Amino acid sequence: MRFEFAHVRAQSTTGHEVHFALFNAKPNISTDSERQKLLNALTLAAQGAGYRVDASGLVYEEHRQIFTFGDPFVLDYLKKNRIPAMTDWIDVA
């Protein structure tokens, strides 16, 4: 299955550069455990494809609402910034 994602570099509050992946992906079952399983699988796939991923998150639409899930750094970034463009994709079996 193919998933779109954004690979973003941002500054942490301590000034360090953080590379994160934001995946446009919705779990089959909307529970935190299923979201975490999906996020872990996508993060490992991105890292395996050569992307540096220090943090990651999911963004998806459900019932005409946008939902986010993931690392606190990513969620904080999304509170302060727009959702970045999904410019990359990855295939996951």
N, CA and C of each residue as an Amber inpcrd file, in Angstrom:
protein
   279
   0.8320000  -1.1610000   0.0000000   0.0000000   0.0000000   0.0000000
   0.8960000   1.2510000   0.0000000   0.5090000   2.2520000  -0.7350000
   1.2990000   3.4770000  -0.8650000   0.7510000   4.5640000   0.0660000
   1.6640000   5.2190000   0.7770000   1.3020000   6.2900000   1.6960000
   2.0650000   7.5590000   1.3370000   1.3590000   8.6630000   1.3300000
   1.9970000   9.9670000   1.1400000   2.5310000  10.4410000   2.4870000
   3.6410000  11.1960000   2.4270000   4.1230000  11.7980000   3.6580000
   4.9690000  13.0250000   3.3670000   5.1370000  13.8280000   4.4070000
   6.0070000  14.9960000   4.3460000   7.2180000  14.7110000   5.2190000
   8.3880000  15.0150000   4.7090000   9.6230000  14.8940000   5.4880000
  10.0800000  16.3170000   5.7900000  10.0810000  16.6750000   7.0640000
  10.2710000  18.0680000   7.4760000  11.4510000  18.1910000   8.4350000
  12.1740000  19.2890000   8.3060000  13.2150000  19.6460000   9.2760000
  12.7320000  20.8800000  10.0270000  12.8150000  20.8380000  11.3430000
  12.3850000  21.9730000  12.1550000  13.3180000  22.1140000  13.3530000
  13.3550000  23.3010000  13.9110000  14.1890000  23.5650000  15.0870000
  13.4210000  23.2210000  16.3560000  14.0890000  22.5260000  17.2740000
  13.4810000  22.2520000  18.5760000  13.6320000  23.4900000  19.4520000
  13.0130000  23.4690000  20.6010000  13.1260000  24.6100000  21.5190000
  14.5440000  24.7680000  22.0460000  15.3470000  23.7010000  21.9620000
  16.7410000  23.7800000  22.3920000  17.6780000  24.1610000  21.2510000
  17.1120000  24.3650000  20.0620000  17.9120000  24.7860000  18.9200000
  18.4300000  23.6650000  18.0400000  18.1590000  22.4310000  18.4070000
  18.6040000  21.3030000  17.5940000  17.6540000  21.0940000  16.4210000
  18.2070000  20.6100000  15.3360000  17.3910000  20.3070000  14.1670000
  16.7430000  18.9340000  14.3400000  15.4370000  18.8780000  14.1250000
  14.6800000  17.6260000  14.2310000  14.1090000  17.2990000  12.8590000
  14.3440000  16.0930000  12.4070000  13.7790000  15.6090000  11.1490000
  12.5630000  14.7730000  11.5080000  11.4200000  15.1200000  10.9260000
  10.2460000  14.3120000  11.2230000   9.4570000  13.9960000   9.9730000
   8.6950000  12.9080000  10.0810000   7.8300000  12.4620000   8.9900000
   6.3870000  12.5930000   9.4510000   5.5760000  13.1560000   8.5920000
   4.1460000  13.2740000   8.8460000   3.4340000  12.4880000   7.7510000
   2.7870000  11.4030000   8.1400000   2.1650000  10.4890000   7.1910000
   0.6840000  10.7720000   7.0370000   0.2180000  10.7930000   5.8010000
  -1.2060000  10.9020000   5.5070000  -1.7540000   9.4800000   5.5230000
  -2.1450000   9.0280000   6.7160000  -2.5410000   7.6280000   6.8620000
  -3.5560000   7.4850000   7.9860000  -4.5910000   6.7300000   7.6970000
  -5.6570000   6.4860000   8.6670000  -5.6560000   5.0090000   9.0470000
  -5.6630000   4.7060000  10.3430000  -5.7150000   3.2930000  10.7380000
  -7.0710000   2.6800000  10.4040000  -7.0890000   1.3700000  10.2320000
  -8.3470000   0.6760000   9.9430000  -9.3130000   0.7550000  11.1160000
  -8.7750000   0.7060000  12.3280000  -9.5670000   0.8100000  13.5530000
  -9.0570000   2.0220000  14.3140000  -9.9520000   2.9100000  14.7220000
  -9.5450000   4.1650000  15.3590000  -9.3200000   4.0090000  16.8620000
  -8.2560000   3.2830000  17.1970000  -7.8300000   3.1910000  18.5960000
  -6.3810000   3.6540000  18.6700000  -5.9630000   4.0940000  19.8420000
  -4.5800000   4.5460000  19.9820000  -3.5840000   3.4310000  19.6870000
  -3.9170000   2.2010000  20.0710000  -2.9800000   1.1010000  19.8070000
  -2.8350000   0.8520000  18.3050000  -3.9220000   0.9440000  17.5500000
  -3.8490000   0.7660000  16.0940000  -3.1290000   1.9420000  15.4340000
  -3.3730000   3.1480000  15.9300000  -2.6500000   4.3160000  15.4040000
  -1.1560000   4.1470000  15.6310000  -0.7900000   3.6860000  16.8210000
   0.6320000   3.5170000  17.1410000   1.2610000   2.4250000  16.2820000
   0.5560000   1.3280000  16.0630000   1.0760000   0.2540000  15.1930000
   1.3310000   0.7780000  13.7840000   0.3720000   1.5190000  13.2470000
   0.5210000   2.0770000  11.9040000   1.6740000   3.0650000  11.8570000
   1.7470000   3.9370000  12.8470000   2.8320000   4.9230000  12.8900000
   4.1940000   4.2400000  12.9830000   4.3100000   3.2160000  13.8090000
   5.5780000   2.4880000  13.9330000   5.9780000   1.8460000  12.6050000
   5.0200000   1.2200000  11.9350000   5.3160000   0.5540000  10.6570000
   5.7630000   1.5660000   9.6040000   5.0780000   2.6930000   9.5250000
   5.4330000   3.7110000   8.5320000   6.7730000   4.3610000   8.8540000
   7.0260000   4.6010000  10.1260000   8.3030000   5.1950000  10.5330000
   9.4580000   4.2720000  10.1830000   9.3100000   2.9900000  10.4960000
  10.3640000   2.0220000  10.1550000  10.5660000   1.9200000   8.6520000
   9.4870000   1.9800000   7.8830000   9.5950000   1.9170000   6.4240000
  10.3330000   3.1420000   5.8850000  10.0330000   4.3140000   6.4140000
  10.7110000   5.5320000   5.9620000  12.1910000   5.4830000   6.3200000
  12.5000000   5.0490000   7.5330000  13.9030000   4.9260000   7.9330000
  14.6200000   3.8990000   7.0640000  13.9370000   2.8040000   6.7660000
  14.5210000   1.7750000   5.9040000  14.7710000   2.2620000   4.4890000
  13.9960000   3.2650000   4.0650000  14.1710000   3.8500000   2.7290000
  15.2340000   4.9500000   2.7240000  15.8650000   5.1740000   3.8780000
  16.9640000   6.1310000   3.9320000  16.6220000   7.5020000   4.4880000
  15.3950000   7.7050000   4.9260000  15.0200000   8.9910000   5.5150000
  15.4470000   9.0380000   6.9810000  15.9190000  10.1850000   7.4060000
  16.1950000  10.3900000   8.8230000  14.8710000  10.7870000   9.4750000
  14.4540000  10.0080000  10.4640000  13.1810000  10.2800000  11.1450000
  13.4400000  10.2500000  12.6490000  13.4980000  11.4470000  13.2450000
  13.6720000  11.5760000  14.6900000  12.3290000  11.5320000  15.4160000
  11.2780000  11.9260000  14.7210000   9.9230000  11.9590000  15.2820000
   8.9550000  11.7330000  14.1270000   7.7330000  11.3340000  14.4590000
   6.7740000  11.0810000  13.3850000   5.3460000  11.2640000  13.8800000
   4.4480000  11.3780000  12.9100000   3.0440000  11.5460000  13.2440000
   2.1510000  11.1420000  12.0920000   0.8770000  10.9930000  12.4150000
  -0.1570000  10.6970000  11.4250000  -1.0730000  11.9020000  11.3130000
  -1.5690000  12.1380000  10.1240000  -2.6320000  13.1220000   9.9170000
  -3.6270000  12.4790000   8.9590000  -4.9070000  12.5850000   9.2950000
  -5.9280000  11.9780000   8.4400000  -7.2730000  12.6380000   8.6910000
  -8.1510000  12.4570000   7.7190000  -9.4990000  13.0080000   7.8170000
 -10.4820000  11.8900000   8.1320000 -11.3700000  12.1810000   9.0700000
 -12.4110000  11.2270000   9.4320000 -13.6560000  12.0200000   9.8050000
 -14.7650000  11.7110000   9.1880000 -16.0270000  12.4180000   9.4460000
 -15.8700000  13.9330000   9.2560000 -15.1530000  14.3010000   8.2020000
 -14.9420000  15.7090000   7.8230000 -14.1300000  16.5020000   8.8480000
 -13.3780000  15.8060000   9.7030000 -12.4900000  16.4480000  10.6600000
 -11.0760000  15.9460000  10.4390000 -10.1030000  16.8210000  10.6880000
  -8.6950000  16.4420000  10.5880000  -8.2260000  15.9600000  11.9540000
  -7.6100000  14.7830000  11.9690000  -7.0780000  14.2070000  13.2020000
  -5.5690000  14.0680000  13.0790000  -4.8850000  14.2280000  14.2020000
  -3.4420000  14.0350000  14.2560000  -3.1150000  13.0960000  15.4080000
  -2.0000000  12.4020000  15.2580000  -1.5420000  11.4670000  16.2840000
  -0.0450000  11.3310000  16.1230000   0.6800000  11.2490000  17.2330000
   2.1010000  10.9920000  17.1140000   2.9320000  11.6060000  18.2090000
   4.1880000  11.7970000  17.8660000   5.1720000  12.3320000  18.7920000
   4.7670000  13.7400000  19.2440000   4.9460000  14.0610000  20.5190000
   4.5930000  15.3990000  21.0090000   5.2540000  16.5390000  20.2280000
   6.4850000  16.3460000  19.7590000   7.1530000  17.3920000  18.9820000
   6.3760000  17.6770000  17.7000000   5.9340000  16.6320000  17.0350000
   5.1890000  16.7890000  15.7780000   3.8400000  17.4570000  16.0400000
   3.1420000  17.0210000  17.0710000   1.8410000  17.6050000  17.3900000
   1.9760000  19.0840000  17.7600000   3.0240000  19.4320000  18.4960000
   3.2640000  20.8340000  18.8380000   3.5700000  21.6480000  17.5860000
   4.3750000  21.0840000  16.6800000   4.6730000  21.7490000  15.4170000
   3.3850000  22.0390000  14.6510000   2.4770000  21.0600000  14.6070000
   1.2350000  21.2190000  13.8530000   0.2900000  22.2380000  14.4890000
   0.3930000  22.4500000  15.7870000  -0.4130000  23.4730000  16.4520000
   0.0200000  24.8730000  16.0230000   1.3070000  25.0160000  15.6890000
   1.8780000  26.3290000  15.3740000   2.0320000  26.5840000  13.8770000
   1.9310000  25.5410000  13.0740000   2.1850000  25.6360000  11.6290000
   1.1110000  24.8820000  10.8500000   1.0380000  25.1990000   9.5870000
   0.1210000  24.4800000   8.7010000   0.6360000  23.0680000   8.4660000
  -0.2730000  22.1960000   8.0700000   0.1420000  20.8480000   7.6930000
   1.0060000  20.9730000   6.4440000   2.2280000  20.4310000   6.4840000
   3.1040000  20.5550000   5.3130000   2.5890000  19.7410000   4.1310000
   3.0270000  20.1290000   2.9580000   2.6500000  19.4190000   1.7260000
   3.2260000  18.0100000   1.7510000   2.4330000  17.0650000   1.3270000
   2.8590000  15.6730000   1.2410000   3.6030000  15.4970000  -0.0780000
   4.9190000  15.5570000  -0.0130000   5.7420000  15.5690000  -1.2290000
   6.4280000  14.2360000  -1.4990000   6.3740000  13.3140000  -0.5530000
   7.0390000  12.0240000  -0.7070000   6.0020000  10.9110000  -0.5460000
   6.3860000   9.7080000  -0.9070000   5.5170000   8.5610000  -0.7160000
   6.3750000   7.3510000  -0.3960000   5.7170000   6.3860000   0.2290000
   6.4090000   5.1470000   0.5760000   5.4430000   3.9840000   0.4030000
   5.9620000   2.8700000  -0.0620000   5.1530000   1.6560000  -0.1970000
   5.4210000   0.7530000   1.0000000   4.3370000   0.2700000   1.5930000
   4.4300000  -0.6330000   2.7440000   3.5510000  -1.8400000   2.4540000
   4.1150000  -3.0130000   2.6640000   3.3670000  -4.2560000   2.4030000
   2.3080000  -4.4990000   3.4470000
